[in-house]
Amino acid sequence: MVTVDDVRRIAGPLPRSTEHVIHDRVKFRVGQIVYLAFSRDETVLGFAFPKEERAALVASDPATFHLPGASDLRFHWVQAWMSELDERQAAELVLDAWRMVVPKKVAAAYAAGLPDA
């Protein structure tokens, strides 16, 4: 099981990533684009994910992953139960979500271990 603090340790240091509390919910953004968001009770992690791949992700592990509510299906978004994630999975989801919203040159520089481009 991961916690908000576990995710914060992963997302906080990423280039251009900022943490915000919006309507009593912790969210991480790059600029104005939200790539991670927690439910108010911090039991669910929502994260940026390609629309065309989300059905396969949910089908691969329906005990962990689920689709967002109907009003959020238009977004590139999936949700996961925090209690079902381990730190390795969380790190992978956070990094992939961040890569979706950050400029490609910033992601490449991060992967190469270089300072923010």
Backbone hydrogen bonds, N-H to C=O, Kabsch-Sander energy under -0.5 kcal/mol:
donor,donor_aa,acceptor,acceptor_aa,energy
2,V,82,M,-1.5
7,V,3,T,-2.0
8,R,4,V,-2.8
9,R,5,D,-2.0
10,I,6,D,-1.0
11,A,7,V,-3.1
12,G,8,R,-2.6
14,L,11,A,-1.2
17,S,14,L,-2.0
18,T,29,R,-2.6
20,H,27,K,-2.9
22,I,20,H,-0.6
22,I,25,R,-2.7
25,R,22,I,-0.9
27,K,20,H,-3.0
28,F,36,L,-2.3
29,R,18,T,-2.7
30,V,33,I,-2.2
31,G,16,R,-0.6
33,I,30,V,-2.0
34,V,32,Q,-0.6
35,Y,28,F,-2.6
36,L,28,F,-1.4
37,A,46,G,-2.3
38,F,26,V,-2.4
39,S,44,V,-2.2
42,E,39,S,-1.7
45,L,80,A,-2.8
46,G,37,A,-3.7
46,G,44,V,-0.5
47,F,78,V,-2.7
48,A,35,Y,-2.1
49,F,76,H,-1.0
53,E,50,P,-1.4
54,R,50,P,-0.9
54,R,51,K,-0.7
55,A,51,K,-0.6
57,L,53,E,-1.8
58,V,54,R,-2.6
59,A,55,A,-2.4
60,S,56,A,-1.9
61,D,57,L,-1.1
61,D,58,V,-0.5
64,T,61,D,-1.6
65,F,61,D,-2.7
66,H,79,Q,-2.7
72,D,69,G,-1.9
73,L,70,A,-1.2
75,F,72,D,-1.5
77,W,75,F,-1.6
78,V,47,F,-1.9
79,Q,66,H,-2.6
80,A,45,L,-2.2
81,W,64,T,-2.4
82,M,43,T,-2.7
82,M,80,A,-0.5
84,E,81,W,-1.6
85,L,81,W,-0.5
85,L,82,M,-1.1
90,A,86,D,-2.6
91,A,87,E,-2.5
92,E,88,R,-2.1
93,L,89,Q,-2.7
94,V,90,A,-2.8
95,L,91,A,-2.5
96,D,92,E,-2.4
97,A,93,L,-2.5
98,W,94,V,-2.6
99,R,95,L,-2.5
100,M,96,D,-1.3
101,V,97,A,-0.8
101,V,98,W,-1.1
102,V,98,W,-1.9
106,V,103,P,-0.9
107,A,103,P,-2.0
108,A,104,K,-2.5
109,A,105,K,-2.1
110,Y,106,V,-2.3
111,A,107,A,-2.5
112,A,108,A,-1.8
113,G,110,Y,-1.3
114,L,109,A,-3.2
